Amino acid sequence: MKKLILSFCLLFVAATATNTLSAQIEKGAKIEFSKLSHDYGSIKYDADPYCTFEFKNTGNEPLIISNAKGSCGCTVPEWSKEPIAPGATGSIRVKYDTKRPGPINKSITIDSNAINEPMKVLKIVGEVGAAPESVSPVNNSGAPIGNQ
């Protein structure tokens, strides 16, 4: 009988220690994005260059985004430097240079204090159409310059 009581006591202590450890591990900021990729689709040359990635702090401590960096100079993220409170939402606004015709396949790397994903990679994809053809300059008579 003493062994049975001792076994139950040890089991209770082990379960309590596990719950305490789990609670300590779960303490911190957590970041959850509503989407991980943005598809511009087929867009015109020099079209609206912005897209937004929204996120929520699902943790129990303030979330701080320490850095957001595009994979090249044509992809520029903007974000709030203020801590995001537990339960609050925030966003990362990304500007892509739409004066670059051709396919878009870029990434944005987010660094934060989130315990679930301290580094997160977001993607933008799509295709920018060709630049408009330049119009030949005309002289005052209406004839193209150089064809006189």
Disulfide bonds with the S-S distance in Angstrom:
Cys72-Cys74 2.48
